[in-house]
Amino acid sequence: MSAPASPPNPNAQLATIRREIDAIDDQLLVLLNRRALCARQVADIKIAAGEVDCFHRPEREVEVLRRMMEKNEGPLSRETVGRFFRELMSECLALEKPLCVAFLGPEGTFTQQAAYRYFGHAICATPFPSIDEIFRAVESGACQYGVVPVENSTEGVITHTLDSFLHSVLVIAGEVSLRIHHNLMSTAEQLDAIEEVISHQQSLAQCREWLDRFLPAVRRTSVSSNAEAARRAASTPRTAAIAGEVAAELYSLHILERNIEDEPDNTTRFLVIGRNPVGPTGDDKTSLLLAIQNDPGALYGVLEPFARHGISMSKIESRPSRRATWDYVFFIDIEGHRDDPPVAEALAEVNRHVTMLKILGSYPRAFI
């Protein structure tokens, strides 16, 4: 009888797999730098053609991201692949010319987190204290883009953002849907060391059930923003802040508990604003601002062409126009790009029923 085969040596198997991983990493490094060199060549061509302000093309980035996510066969998730290529494109674009992106500050807010989600981390993210100032920074050219919140799934629309479009020449270049996760963070490493919890009053309210259950005797203090809470917690012992993950990174805080919000589906939609229109990608939205006469059937005359052309409307919001008492304007989101023939035909018909029509932008639908 032949001797029984010896069992596999785990150390030898691990060594073989690790050598393969090292070889793959070496290949990845070469390919990543080849891609970066291609990005530099793109910049040289654009500069030679007289393009110097902004090399970012949202429709091209969306094309790359969607293609790679659709080609992905796993085991990595589509979202993981999308995040990886987003950061890769962000770094490559920074080699061409870094983007300056305005966001609603201070540093560590969910708006900053949305900016990183859309553009990647290789940007110059610049905080501004108000939505008005973000619009002005982009209009003046101080920043190429801005990121502003526009609506929350539990709190409703951010009226200041909608009102800012009334007098702005900027267009919507993209959107970000961000699931709002509240995290408890501190310099302390144990929950039982916490004597005070600070955050914005809305965040304290949105986490009330968790706080009542796990920290019922701990003092709660409201401050101007979650980012400000994180800043204070970084310098105050036995104090915890409720804020987003980016604030923990920024202020070097330990996340003691994640996702402590009472409503797990709480989502905020952000808009990316810029100076240049975005081309079609095949899965787009268009946002409109319009005003109508206060006549019977006037609103029906606006909405009917969309239904007849098979265009879905995802949002309609009315706001006072501030031009006259009880005079209103409507903010509308529809599916499709303004250059799509059915959308273009519907908009041409709508224009005959309104006193003012302003296309705020056609842009890729959020998908990461």
C-alpha angles and dihedrals in degrees: 000000000000119000114263115261113262115246117259115274107239092203091054091048092050091048091053093049092046091052088052091049090050091051091049091048090052090053092047091052092053092047094046091054091046088055091049090052089052089053090054090050089052089053092050091052093048093048091049088053090054098258109136110141108069130356095186115117112185095193092053093049091049090050091054095044095048092046094052093045091050092047092050112113098179162195081171112070123246089246092053091051090048093051092048094052092043090058092043092053090045092056092045092050089051088059088057097042126322116243121236109215124187118214138175104271171240102086114271099041127135087249089062089048089052090051090054091046091055102036104022124238099288093088135100097248108198121192122221125187098228143026090242091059092049090056091048093049092055094041091053094048093244086122128024094217141010132206119213133172114244107173144358125211093231104027100040129222127352098234095195091064093049092048091051090063091060093078103020129103091205123112132214110256100177148339137233126202109201124188104224109229117180116210129192109228136175146149085252117088100209130061094222090062093066118107100166136028118202131186144123111305092246092055092048088052093047090053098040097115093052092046092048090053103042106021104025096148097043119109116247121211127185121218135178097272143355089249091056088050091054091048091053094045089055091063101031119076119225090016125120129196130208108222146122126289094257089062091055090053093046096050098033095241128160113243102227096180130009130213098010094159117125093222109055094191096056104138133175124204118214129192126218110217126197144151101254130067119243124233124235121281101181095256108059145142130215124208121205138191116201143163128206139190114266092246132129110274094010094123091046089055089056097046100040097073091056091053093046092051092047095247116151118223114213100180143016122179129173124213133178109263093215088221097098139354113284091003112137140190125205129224111206133183118200133177118255139037124287088240093056106106096234091048093046091050093048092048091051089055093044090053089065092059100048138071091217134015122183121177104214093193148298113239143160116283113248110262108158 
